[in-house]
Amino acid sequence: MSSPPASHPNEAALLRSQPSPAEAFSRNLALLSIVALLLLCLAWELWLAPTGRGTLAIKALPLLLPLLGLWRYRLYTFRWLSLLVWVYFAEGAVRATSEHGLSAWMAVGELLLSVAIFVACALQVRLRLAAAKQASA
């Protein structure tokens, strides 16, 4: 059974049944990094080095929102996640330079995971737009 004809030039690339290996890699990197960042935020604020009563653990909740979109290769999710992740980067940068000990090292981990998520999202968007452009040519 063939797929229906594309009504829009860029739709042909979006109707592909299988992602390229590079697209799968960037999606998997984004998924693994966001889950790792989620777990790091929860462990940091609830057990390892809580700030106050651990109420900052609520910062992990927005990281649950993009999981389904990343799993389903939603291009829009990759786009807005690449912007959201800079909030976590900023928090990690501030805490890495202002705290000491375990908190500073976890902040560095937050920085690295934030950058990994951004790179994975940027790569996914770039690959998908290039595939759409190639399909329309």
Backbone as CSV, one residue per row, in Angstrom:
resi,resn,N_x,N_y,N_z,CA_x,CA_y,CA_z,C_x,C_y,C_z
1,MET,0.850,-1.171,0.000,0.000,0.000,0.000,0.888,1.223,0.000
2,SER,0.681,2.119,-0.933,1.518,3.313,-1.028,0.902,4.456,-0.230
3,SER,1.759,5.413,0.108,1.274,6.568,0.861,0.574,7.529,-0.081
4,PRO,-0.332,8.351,0.444,-1.045,9.295,-0.412,-0.084,10.332,-0.972
5,PRO,-0.416,10.911,-2.121,0.477,11.908,-2.709,0.580,13.126,-1.796
6,ALA,1.747,13.728,-1.798,1.983,14.899,-0.945,1.288,16.114,-1.542
7,SER,0.538,16.832,-0.719,-0.146,18.025,-1.193,0.737,19.257,-1.065
8,HIS,1.804,19.161,-0.331,2.738,20.253,-0.120,4.132,19.728,-0.428
9,PRO,5.012,20.520,-1.040,6.335,20.002,-1.421,7.132,19.428,-0.251
10,ASN,7.060,20.031,0.913,7.832,19.552,2.057,7.179,18.357,2.740
11,GLU,5.958,18.058,2.379,5.241,16.969,3.028,5.793,15.604,2.631
12,ALA,6.427,15.518,1.469,6.972,14.241,1.017,8.028,13.721,1.982
13,ALA,8.870,14.611,2.480,9.905,14.189,3.427,9.290,13.814,4.770
14,LEU,8.183,14.458,5.105,7.554,14.171,6.379,6.798,12.847,6.359
15,LEU,6.469,12.357,5.162,5.717,11.114,5.048,6.621,9.879,5.023
16,ARG,7.935,10.076,5.101,8.844,8.933,5.103,8.508,8.017,6.273
17,SER,8.634,6.735,6.046,8.258,5.792,7.101,9.388,5.563,8.103
18,GLN,10.627,5.643,7.668,11.764,5.374,8.544,12.687,6.587,8.603
19,PRO,13.110,6.971,9.815,14.081,8.062,9.921,15.458,7.591,9.473
20,SER,16.268,8.528,9.044,17.643,8.189,8.673,18.421,7.821,9.937
21,PRO,19.554,7.155,9.793,20.360,6.827,10.986,20.785,8.063,11.777
22,ALA,21.098,9.147,11.084,21.488,10.385,11.781,20.304,10.976,12.547
23,GLU,19.117,10.907,11.966,17.925,11.396,12.660,17.627,10.540,13.892
24,ALA,17.759,9.235,13.740,17.530,8.345,14.884,18.554,8.604,15.980
25,PHE,19.808,8.827,15.596,20.844,9.122,16.584,20.538,10.409,17.341
26,SER,20.173,11.463,16.617,19.911,12.741,17.294,18.671,12.651,18.181
27,ARG,17.656,11.917,17.755,16.474,11.740,18.593,16.822,10.952,19.851
28,ASN,17.599,9.881,19.698,17.988,9.073,20.853,18.870,9.857,21.809
29,LEU,19.771,10.667,21.269,20.611,11.514,22.115,19.758,12.511,22.892
30,ALA,18.780,13.112,22.221,17.893,14.058,22.905,17.084,13.358,23.990
31,LEU,16.539,12.198,23.685,15.748,11.456,24.674,16.581,11.041,25.883
32,LEU,17.735,10.471,25.639,18.591,10.032,26.743,19.056,11.215,27.582
33,SER,19.410,12.305,26.925,19.886,13.476,27.653,18.780,14.116,28.477
34,ILE,17.575,14.165,27.945,16.492,14.796,28.703,16.071,13.936,29.887
35,VAL,16.090,12.622,29.714,15.786,11.733,30.846,16.881,11.855,31.906
36,ALA,18.139,11.914,31.472,19.243,12.083,32.416,19.145,13.418,33.143
37,LEU,18.776,14.490,32.432,18.621,15.790,33.072,17.458,15.783,34.056
38,LEU,16.382,15.129,33.693,15.235,14.995,34.589,15.634,14.270,35.875
39,LEU,16.324,13.160,35.737,16.763,12.402,36.916,17.783,13.181,37.743
40,LEU,18.672,13.902,37.075,19.652,14.718,37.790,18.968,15.805,38.603
41,CYS,18.011,16.487,37.997,17.290,17.546,38.714,16.554,16.993,39.930
42,LEU,15.895,15.870,39.766,15.167,15.276,40.890,16.111,14.811,41.995
43,ALA,17.164,14.104,41.628,18.105,13.612,42.630,18.803,14.763,43.341
44,TRP,19.159,15.783,42.587,19.853,16.935,43.145,19.007,17.630,44.193
45,GLU,17.764,17.917,43.857,16.917,18.727,44.733,16.195,17.919,45.809
46,LEU,16.096,16.617,45.655,15.385,15.820,46.657,16.316,15.067,47.609
47,TRP,17.496,14.615,47.112,18.324,13.764,47.955,19.761,14.237,48.105
48,LEU,20.429,14.518,47.009,21.877,14.724,47.059,22.293,16.054,47.686
49,ALA,21.716,17.143,47.252,22.070,18.465,47.783,20.853,19.386,47.701
50,PRO,19.808,19.083,48.469,18.573,19.866,48.344,18.755,21.321,48.768
51,THR,18.070,22.190,48.052,18.019,23.601,48.396,16.722,23.817,49.151
52,GLY,16.814,24.256,50.386,15.610,24.438,51.189,14.979,23.097,51.504
53,ARG,13.697,22.988,51.267,12.951,21.743,51.546,12.792,20.861,50.317
54,GLY,13.576,21.118,49.322,13.485,20.323,48.104,12.412,20.803,47.152
55,THR,11.903,22.009,47.369,10.838,22.516,46.506,11.340,22.860,45.106
56,LEU,12.653,23.012,44.928,13.181,23.287,43.593,13.086,22.069,42.675
57,ALA,12.680,20.932,43.203,12.506,19.742,42.367,11.406,19.957,41.337
58,ILE,10.576,20.949,41.569,9.507,21.248,40.607,10.075,21.692,39.268
59,LYS,11.340,22.110,39.266,11.972,22.519,38.005,12.088,21.362,37.020
60,ALA,11.953,20.143,37.495,12.043,18.977,36.615,10.748,18.725,35.838
61,LEU,9.641,19.267,36.303,8.350,19.001,35.648,8.288,19.407,34.176
62,PRO,8.796,20.580,33.791,8.740,20.911,32.352,9.487,19.937,31.458
63,LEU,10.403,19.173,32.021,11.150,18.207,31.214,10.312,16.994,30.829
64,LEU,9.171,16.824,31.473,8.270,15.725,31.109,7.486,16.039,29.828
65,LEU,7.246,17.323,29.577,6.404,17.716,28.442,6.919,17.263,27.076
66,PRO,8.204,17.373,26.784,8.644,17.014,25.430,8.876,15.525,25.192
67,LEU,8.762,14.686,26.191,9.115,13.276,26.013,8.319,12.583,24.909
68,LEU,7.011,12.772,24.902,6.180,12.117,23.888,6.480,12.662,22.489
69,GLY,6.670,13.967,22.392,6.986,14.566,21.094,8.330,14.105,20.557
70,LEU,9.303,13.959,21.445,10.605,13.455,21.005,10.489,12.007,20.544
71,TRP,9.731,11.220,21.280,9.551,9.815,20.931,8.913,9.669,19.549
72,ARG,7.993,10.573,19.237,7.265,10.498,17.957,7.901,11.319,16.841
73,TYR,9.117,11.821,17.058,9.838,12.606,16.048,9.076,13.865,15.635
74,ARG,8.405,14.526,16.537,7.684,15.751,16.217,8.683,16.890,16.056
75,LEU,8.772,17.434,14.878,9.733,18.490,14.591,9.488,19.715,15.462
76,TYR,8.238,20.043,15.686,7.905,21.196,16.514,8.455,21.031,17.936
77,THR,8.411,19.836,18.471,8.936,19.581,19.817,10.442,19.829,19.862
78,PHE,11.159,19.368,18.850,12.597,19.610,18.815,12.889,21.105,18.759
79,ARG,12.062,21.838,18.035,12.291,23.281,17.916,12.095,23.997,19.243
80,TRP,10.973,23.754,19.927,10.750,24.516,21.161,11.614,23.998,22.300
81,LEU,11.991,22.731,22.272,12.873,22.207,23.310,14.261,22.832,23.207
82,SER,14.696,23.119,21.990,16.010,23.755,21.833,16.039,25.146,22.457
83,LEU,14.882,25.754,22.643,14.807,27.043,23.342,14.631,26.856,24.847
84,LEU,13.807,25.909,25.244,13.552,25.671,26.671,14.810,25.258,27.412
85,VAL,15.660,24.507,26.774,16.827,23.944,27.441,17.796,25.026,27.916
86,TRP,17.719,26.225,27.347,18.613,27.297,27.772,18.291,27.787,29.179
87,VAL,17.077,27.545,29.666,16.740,27.873,31.053,17.565,26.990,31.995
88,TYR,17.680,25.723,31.669,18.461,24.798,32.478,19.960,25.093,32.345
89,PHE,20.389,25.507,31.175,21.782,25.895,30.983,22.116,27.096,31.859
90,ALA,21.235,28.087,31.868,21.478,29.288,32.670,21.533,28.957,34.161
91,GLU,20.610,28.120,34.615,20.620,27.741,36.026,21.903,26.978,36.370
92,GLY,22.316,26.082,35.495,23.547,25.336,35.728,24.766,26.236,35.743
93,ALA,24.790,27.225,34.859,25.930,28.153,34.819,26.014,28.977,36.100
94,VAL,24.875,29.454,36.581,24.866,30.247,37.810,25.287,29.394,38.996
95,ARG,24.720,28.213,39.107,25.019,27.370,40.265,26.417,26.757,40.201
96,ALA,26.947,26.547,39.011,28.302,26.016,38.893,29.337,27.030,39.357
97,THR,29.039,28.309,39.195,29.995,29.345,39.582,29.746,29.897,40.972
98,SER,28.601,29.594,41.570,28.300,30.181,42.873,28.266,29.172,44.015
99,GLU,28.217,27.894,43.721,28.149,26.878,44.764,29.444,26.078,44.790
100,HIS,29.603,25.294,45.833,30.820,24.506,46.012,30.456,23.051,46.251
101,GLY,31.433,22.187,46.059,31.253,20.775,46.362,30.373,20.049,45.366
102,LEU,29.533,19.178,45.900,28.686,18.319,45.069,27.723,19.131,44.203
103,SER,27.167,20.205,44.745,26.231,21.029,43.963,26.895,21.626,42.735
104,ALA,28.136,22.050,42.869,28.847,22.624,41.725,29.058,21.568,40.637
105,TRP,29.386,20.341,41.037,29.588,19.275,40.054,28.280,18.874,39.388
106,MET,27.197,18.889,40.129,25.902,18.576,39.514,25.475,19.693,38.568
107,ALA,25.843,20.915,38.894,25.552,22.029,37.994,26.326,21.881,36.689
108,VAL,27.551,21.421,36.773,28.331,21.164,35.555,27.656,20.058,34.740
109,GLY,27.154,19.037,35.413,26.403,17.993,34.714,25.168,18.544,34.033
110,GLU,24.482,19.466,34.703,23.309,20.109,34.104,23.705,20.908,32.867
111,LEU,24.834,21.594,32.939,25.341,22.334,31.782,25.602,21.400,30.607
112,LEU,26.312,20.322,30.864,26.668,19.386,29.791,25.440,18.726,29.178
113,LEU,24.489,18.336,30.015,23.267,17.718,29.487,22.439,18.723,28.691
114,SER,22.404,19.958,29.140,21.675,20.994,28.405,22.270,21.208,27.018
115,VAL,23.585,21.254,26.955,24.256,21.424,25.661,23.994,20.205,24.773
116,ALA,24.026,19.016,25.345,23.762,17.801,24.560,22.340,17.821,23.990
117,ILE,21.379,18.258,24.787,19.995,18.345,24.300,19.897,19.359,23.177
118,PHE,20.526,20.516,23.356,20.469,21.544,22.317,21.097,21.049,21.018
119,VAL,22.260,20.432,21.110,22.944,19.933,19.905,22.089,18.873,19.214
120,ALA,21.496,17.971,19.979,20.656,16.924,19.398,19.432,17.525,18.705
121,CYS,18.810,18.501,19.337,17.632,19.143,18.734,18.005,19.919,17.478
122,ALA,19.106,20.663,17.541,19.542,21.432,16.369,19.888,20.503,15.213
123,LEU,20.544,19.397,15.515,20.885,18.424,14.473,19.628,17.819,13.859
124,GLN,18.660,17.465,14.698,17.403,16.896,14.197,16.692,17.874,13.263
125,VAL,16.570,19.115,13.686,15.883,20.118,12.862,16.632,20.319,11.550
126,ARG,17.935,20.432,11.628,18.730,20.645,10.418,18.589,19.473,9.446
127,LEU,18.670,18.260,9.956,18.547,17.082,9.094,17.167,16.985,8.455
128,ARG,16.148,17.246,9.245,14.788,17.128,8.724,14.486,18.201,7.679
129,LEU,14.948,19.417,7.909,14.716,20.477,6.923,15.507,20.217,5.650
130,ALA,16.717,19.688,5.783,17.506,19.337,4.591,16.828,18.213,3.813
131,ALA,16.274,17.238,4.498,15.570,16.143,3.812,14.327,16.653,3.111
132,ALA,13.620,17.578,3.738,12.430,18.156,3.105,12.805,18.959,1.868
133,LYS,13.903,19.703,1.968,14.359,20.492,0.822,14.785,19.591,-0.320
134,GLN,15.485,18.503,0.014,15.930,17.563,-1.008,14.740,16.853,-1.656
135,ALA,13.740,16.537,-0.876,12.568,15.854,-1.409,11.765,16.749,-2.341
136,SER,11.786,18.049,-2.057,11.016,18.957,-2.904,11.760,19.325,-4.177
137,ALA,13.062,19.055,-4.203,13.862,19.397,-5.397,13.760,18.342,-6.474
